[in-house]
């Protein structure tokens, strides 16, 4: 209620958007980082006349003319079918099963919602990613005679967002990068769930943002100071080289005579009596959910204005395309999400004769190959680029004065990095961000990874030093439970490749999965290129690498992932010398394997074969699904140790010799 003036001015007077095409490319973006206040946004979307477009990858794109392309022109896509307007019935179903108005904004549920917010601080970090994209694409594609990329990112955040460390991480980068088209409204109402912020949050937020390199403004009359808010926005837009924080002092629950300015209004409904009292206090005589005709008439202009905004941009793009065909083709790919024909052929290939190498190094080869063919591919590391091996050698660093470059330097800010990449991914369907750190430090960024999965954001998480194989750094840096924890997370691919071919296959899978993120767990230690591995196998999640049995009846099935697949292969060789028939299975991604047909899964793990052994340098929890009640899982169910990798593997029984012994015991 205290944010209503900000929201009204933004949606009614400031932002450029098309309600009938929420995914028009050059729209201004709005992020409600204080997601618990989402009914404000839903009401504004209703007033503005927003409609549903089922396929954002189709909606905002041109096909060589000044109009959206059609199904016939792009047979692999659905047209931008318009659904019903955000109706009163949707507002009445707030927070109910199946509604388009969930309890926090969800980009996959509600047209007009750019990103999924709710966990505090995520939204402002997403907004940094959205603004980064605008600056980057403007630097790449704008010309002296044509400004084809030109939009703002607006965000409302509250005290809770400001308290979360992620907001400082992302805001620090926004200041460093000089994201001048990012304008954040800080709802300064001094209330959090536990009470007045005096109990825990007394810092000078404006001074902190000054220090972070932002331009700051204070609007002291946020409840009713419409002209002050307008003036602040005008001032913010005049500052081109810095993001702007507009501190807007408001009263939470403004208009409620008995609950305004209290924590009781923060997370609870006012109640019927207080709603009536508030309506009387504000002089609002209308029935619940009634929108007066003069208000409808006032807001209805946004439908025609929005169509004009998009038509003007389409015409401008048509002229741009005539002059700059190559740039226009790249920008089309980014806007539509259409991958260049034959892009996967750019991925490197390997043979068993190729030199052994760490999969982190093989990953870098894949990253550089993709950078040469995918115009929307960009990313970086949390101060570990030289260790994660994530630099694109043909590009420089994205910085304040070189925003056209594609290497992102996040510094030691894992959480902010992940959330910024979510914003990048959700800006346009053809953007494919990647980010990197050590696998164990996903602990610092798990909330952002979870939001990637929830919001269907195609982010590629390049996680190196994936096991005890990193050696001497010891248990603080050695992941144990991490593989299983991500396998338990919905809508995310956990990929652990064993060699160069599987690494290339993992990148192919990650790029093709447009509606879910992927995590690649990569080794520090060198691994051989194994006979029998294949990209096609990776696409199935699990597959047979070698098998000397007949009739789908091996004596033993040995299964490994990543660096332990080599151990399974060596153990199989020894068992075969003793007359056993052995099948070796690579289980790169449990999620992809589970999506295969029952017939295929039976062809890999026949029910009749119960002698099964899994080998993985991590927790054994969950492996019973594949080894069964009569098989055994070799792994690590304690923290690691500091020692050379070979010594640690031997001490934990991750050796061909132990795998052979365990197999014989079955």
C-alpha angles and dihedrals in degrees: 000000000000090000094052095099091052093047093046094051093046097049098035103037114012117032124080112218142134112235091199092054108034090178099057102143102230096047121127111255125229125196124189100205089174086066096173087075091061096128086075090059093044090052091050092048088051093050092047092052100242117186132196121261111189099203117043091181089065104035106073101035134102129219104210091298138068095271139071112276120252135235091256091054093048108028093177093063137063118238119252094269109194115228127196122300119264095274136199088253088062090053091048089053092058111158093359131131113283096002127139089228106069124178092266128023113278120187092206093054107039125046109226094037107110101191139008112258136173106104097089118253095020093097098055089048090050088051090055088055092049092049091046089057093051091052092045097047092043090055092048101042112022116100132198089256099037131044100193098162112053122136140124132232116219125189137181116208133171141208092281092056089049092053094052112091093225091069091058092047092052095039090051089056092045089056092045092050094045096232096187095176094059112099118180125192112208109207097216101192098138093227131114130166094276094048139267114008088236087088095065115353118059104137123125099254094185092054090049091054090047086056091048090059100259129136107238134202131180121215105190096184102058097147096062108356099111094155091049090053091048091050091049092053091049090051092047092053091052090061105080103172102050137048113245130230113199108196106207115190108213142162115247110233091015110195096026105119096205107026106035115120093019134110090235090076093050101080105006137072116258092237127235096280094049091046089056091047091050093050090052092046092053094043093240107150099175129109119261113288092007115141112199117235094245090055091049090049092049095051096040091078090075091074094059093036091051092050088051092050091054095042091052091050092047090053091048090050091050090057091044091053092054091055101034109032098163095048091044091053091052093047091049089055091052094047097044101036091229109150120224113263112268094006092147090063088072091068113104121254129218140192133201086261093060115109117270113257143166113267088234088065092045087050090057090055089053093047092053092046091052092045089061095055109026112070093195096051114115138139150118149196141277094253092304103092093126090051100036087045094225106138118123102222097204094057136059130222123294102238138153092274098031103045093149091073123095109214108099118206107203099172118211093328108114097162094047090045093058094047093046088053089052088057091049093050093048095048095076133355094239096056113102111185124188129191133186147202137134111305093241090059092065079093087075093053107030095118090057091047090051090052089050089058095042095047095043093241115166100224119155111217109203104200117180133183087049103177149001083301089089086076126188099034086078137206096329088066101031116095115221110156096025100094092053094045092057093043085059092053115095122239099013131108117227106198125184111179123198102205145351097294092050091046090055089046091051091054091048090053092046093052094046095050098082097171101049138046125241133215118206113200107203134187130243092202125074118263131190123245104250129219112244100028115127143178089232089056092052089053088060092049094229132032145156114277097179136355133171096183130103130227096015090289111118118168091230137015117209115193128190141163132208116338092359094063087078089056091052091050092051092046090051091054091055094046091050089054086061092053100263121136107228135189120202116204127192111211102192097160125015091195095057092044092052089055092061123097121274088244092057094045090051089052089058100036107024111202091226093063108079100164098096133152128187124199121196133144095234143059115325092216109125098018091104086081088070106027094043128209093303098046131078135231120216111204146105123288098174135053118285131247142236111259140099112301095247092054093048093049090052094048092051094048096247095141137111089245094057092043089054092049093049092048091052091052092062 
